[in-house]
Amino acid sequence: MEDAPNSSHYDLVVKCFGEQNHGHMTCFGGAVKPKDLKVGSSKDGELDSRLRRSEEEKVAMRKRIEELEAAERERERTEQVKAQVVAMLGVRSSKKRRST
């Protein structure tokens, strides 16, 4: 580039990448490739399928988490009721012991 300071951008691109063709893109790697821009490629269907499966798994996991949380709340309520019953029975049996 230093040897031709008056060159146009096109001349510099041709010098670095060779003659350009209409309808082709020059990429520098790690970017979108022309084949990625084509609609209906086989990857689209595969990606849609994977996305759908992943969404279904996510919904199933959320449902399972809700079920487990509901079961845990029910277990905690049961434990509270048991504790209340034991406390009530403990009070009654101590009253019976005192009266005898």
C-alpha positions as CSV (number, residue, x, y, z in Angstrom):
1,M,0.0,0.0,0.0
2,E,2.9,2.3,0.7
3,D,4.2,1.9,-2.8
4,A,1.0,3.1,-4.4
5,P,-0.4,6.0,-2.2
6,N,-2.6,7.2,-5.1
7,S,-4.3,3.8,-5.7
8,S,-8.1,3.6,-5.3
9,H,-9.7,1.3,-2.8
10,Y,-10.7,-1.1,-5.6
11,D,-7.0,-1.3,-6.8
12,L,-5.9,-2.1,-3.3
13,V,-8.5,-4.8,-2.9
14,V,-7.5,-6.3,-6.3
15,K,-3.9,-6.2,-5.3
16,C,-4.6,-8.0,-1.9
17,F,-7.4,-10.4,-3.0
18,G,-7.2,-10.7,-6.7
19,E,-9.8,-9.7,-9.3
20,Q,-13.3,-9.4,-7.9
21,N,-16.3,-11.1,-9.3
22,H,-19.8,-9.6,-9.4
23,G,-22.0,-11.3,-6.8
24,H,-19.2,-12.6,-4.6
25,M,-18.2,-11.3,-1.3
26,T,-14.7,-11.0,0.1
27,C,-14.7,-12.0,3.8
28,F,-11.9,-11.8,6.3
29,G,-13.0,-14.9,8.3
30,G,-15.2,-15.3,11.3
31,A,-18.0,-13.5,9.5
32,V,-21.2,-14.4,7.5
33,K,-20.5,-16.5,4.5
34,P,-22.6,-16.3,1.3
35,K,-23.9,-19.9,1.9
36,D,-25.2,-18.7,5.3
37,L,-27.3,-16.1,3.6
38,K,-29.2,-18.6,1.4
39,V,-32.7,-19.2,2.6
40,G,-33.9,-22.7,3.1
41,S,-30.5,-24.3,3.6
42,S,-30.3,-27.7,5.3
43,K,-28.9,-26.0,8.3
44,D,-32.0,-23.9,8.7
45,G,-34.2,-27.0,9.2
46,E,-31.7,-28.5,11.6
47,L,-31.5,-25.4,13.6
48,D,-35.2,-25.0,13.7
49,S,-35.6,-28.5,14.9
50,R,-32.9,-28.1,17.6
51,L,-34.6,-24.9,18.7
52,R,-38.0,-26.5,18.9
53,R,-36.6,-29.5,20.9
54,S,-34.8,-27.1,23.2
55,E,-37.9,-25.1,23.8
56,E,-39.9,-28.3,24.6
57,E,-37.2,-29.4,27.0
58,K,-37.3,-26.0,28.7
59,V,-41.1,-26.1,29.1
60,A,-40.8,-29.7,30.5
61,M,-38.1,-28.7,33.0
62,R,-40.2,-25.7,34.2
63,K,-43.2,-27.9,34.7
64,R,-41.1,-30.4,36.6
65,I,-39.7,-27.7,38.8
66,E,-43.2,-26.4,39.6
67,E,-44.2,-30.0,40.5
68,L,-41.2,-30.4,42.8
69,E,-41.9,-27.0,44.4
70,A,-45.5,-27.9,45.0
71,A,-44.6,-31.2,46.5
72,E,-42.1,-29.4,48.8
73,R,-44.7,-26.9,49.9
74,E,-47.1,-29.8,50.6
75,R,-44.4,-31.6,52.6
76,E,-43.7,-28.5,54.6
77,R,-47.5,-28.0,55.4
78,T,-47.7,-31.7,56.5
79,E,-44.7,-31.2,58.8
80,Q,-46.3,-28.1,60.3
81,V,-49.6,-29.9,60.9
82,K,-47.7,-32.9,62.5
83,A,-45.8,-30.4,64.7
84,Q,-49.1,-28.8,65.8
85,V,-50.7,-32.1,66.5
86,V,-47.7,-33.3,68.6
87,A,-47.7,-30.0,70.5
88,M,-51.4,-30.3,71.2
89,L,-51.0,-34.0,72.3
90,G,-48.0,-33.0,74.4
91,V,-50.1,-30.3,76.2
92,R,-53.0,-32.7,76.8
93,S,-50.8,-35.5,78.1
94,S,-49.0,-33.2,80.5
95,K,-52.4,-32.0,81.8
96,K,-53.5,-35.6,82.3
97,R,-50.3,-36.4,84.2
98,R,-50.9,-33.4,86.5
99,S,-54.4,-34.3,87.3
100,T,-53.6,-37.9,88.3
